[in-house]
Amino acid sequence: MSPPKVFALPQIRDAAPLFAALGDETRMRLLARLSASGPESITRLGAEADVSRQAITKHLTVLANAGLIRGERRGRERIWRLETKRLAEALGYLETISRQWDDALGRLKKFVE
């Protein structure tokens, strides 16, 4: 059995803001909305939210800084779109951790038997 993959410090530093951004209910709702409906303006994103436009802006900034979304100016509005590459990276981190957990359980089972 090969030794488990251990994340290098740069990978951990890259993953931390990603998962911090994903760890908020409002931000997850914004991501789900962008995923389901495609690019949208802050006006449309905030229409169904129970927080202020200013709060939506702050949440969008956190998501953008984590690389999960990207905004581009169109006239007076900014249109936000999902960055699927960053979500794929999050999935990769979780799959690695899942394999590590499975490997650890396998080693424990062999030890107990």
HUZIQUI-V591777 format. One record per residue. N is the residue number from 1. PHI is phi in radians with two decimals (NA if undefined). PSI is psi in radians with two decimals (999 if undefined). OMEGA is omega in radians with two decimals (* if undefined). Layout:
n=[N;N]
phi=[PHI;PHI]
psi=[PSI;PSI]
omega=[OMEGA;OMEGA]
This chain:
n=[1;2;3;4;5;6;7;8;9;10;11;12;13;14;15;16;17;18;19;20;21;22;23;24;25;26;27;28;29;30;31;32;33;34;35;36;37;38;39;40;41;42;43;44;45;46;47;48;49;50;51;52;53;54;55;56;57;58;59;60;61;62;63;64;65;66;67;68;69;70;71;72;73;74;75;76;77;78;79;80;81;82;83;84;85;86;87;88;89;90;91;92;93;94;95;96;97;98;99;100;101;102;103;104;105;106;107;108;109;110;111;112;113]
phi=[NA;-1.33;-1.15;-1.15;-1.25;-1.99;-1.17;-1.34;-0.95;-1.07;-1.14;-1.14;-1.11;-1.30;-1.35;-1.01;-1.16;-1.08;-1.30;-1.11;-1.14;-1.33;-1.51;-2.20;-1.07;-1.11;-1.17;-1.12;-1.11;-1.09;-1.10;-1.09;-1.12;-1.13;-1.17;-1.35;-1.92;1.51;-1.00;-2.54;-1.45;-1.11;-1.08;-1.24;-1.12;-1.47;-1.05;-1.81;-1.46;-1.74;-2.22;-1.22;-1.06;-1.09;-1.15;-1.03;-1.03;-1.11;-1.14;-1.11;-1.11;-1.07;-1.11;-1.18;-1.12;-1.47;1.42;-1.48;-2.42;-2.43;-1.96;-2.39;-1.30;-2.32;1.14;-1.59;-1.90;-1.95;-1.77;-1.82;-2.37;-1.27;-1.85;-1.20;-1.04;-1.19;-1.15;-1.11;-1.12;-1.06;-1.05;-1.07;-1.05;-1.15;-1.14;-1.10;-1.11;-1.09;-1.10;-1.07;-1.12;-1.07;-1.10;-1.11;-1.15;-1.10;-1.13;-1.12;-1.08;-1.10;-1.15;-1.20;-1.29]
psi=[2.31;2.67;2.60;2.55;2.31;2.32;2.37;2.75;-0.76;-0.62;-0.71;-0.74;-0.57;-0.65;-0.54;-0.88;-0.52;-0.89;-0.49;-0.73;-0.64;-0.22;0.35;2.34;-0.76;-0.73;-0.65;-0.68;-0.72;-0.76;-0.74;-0.70;-0.81;-0.61;-0.73;-0.67;-0.17;-2.97;2.42;2.77;2.87;-0.55;-0.82;-0.69;-0.63;-0.17;-0.66;0.06;2.65;0.43;2.89;2.85;-0.67;-0.72;-0.72;-0.76;-0.76;-0.73;-0.72;-0.64;-0.74;-0.80;-0.69;-0.73;-0.49;-0.08;0.23;-0.43;2.89;2.39;2.52;2.49;2.32;1.74;-2.17;-0.10;2.81;2.24;2.25;2.42;2.64;2.45;1.67;-0.42;-0.73;-0.62;-0.65;-0.64;-0.72;-0.76;-0.72;-0.76;-0.80;-0.65;-0.69;-0.79;-0.69;-0.76;-0.70;-0.74;-0.78;-0.73;-0.74;-0.71;-0.65;-0.75;-0.69;-0.73;-0.77;-0.69;-0.74;-0.65;999]
omega=[-3.13;3.13;-3.11;3.09;3.10;3.14;3.05;-3.12;3.11;3.10;3.13;3.11;3.11;-3.07;-3.04;3.13;3.11;-3.11;3.04;3.12;-3.13;-3.03;-3.13;-3.07;-3.13;3.13;3.09;3.09;3.11;3.11;3.12;3.13;3.13;3.12;-3.09;-2.99;-3.10;-3.07;3.14;3.07;3.11;3.11;3.14;3.13;-3.10;-3.07;-3.10;-3.10;3.12;3.09;-3.09;3.08;3.11;3.11;3.09;3.12;3.12;3.12;3.11;3.10;3.10;3.13;3.12;3.12;3.10;3.12;-3.10;3.09;3.10;3.11;3.05;-3.11;3.00;-3.07;-3.12;-3.10;2.99;3.14;-3.08;3.12;-3.14;3.04;-3.01;3.13;-3.11;3.06;3.09;3.09;3.10;3.09;3.11;3.09;-3.11;3.10;3.10;3.12;3.12;3.10;3.11;3.14;3.11;3.11;3.13;3.11;3.09;3.11;3.11;3.13;3.11;-3.13;-3.09;-3.12;*]
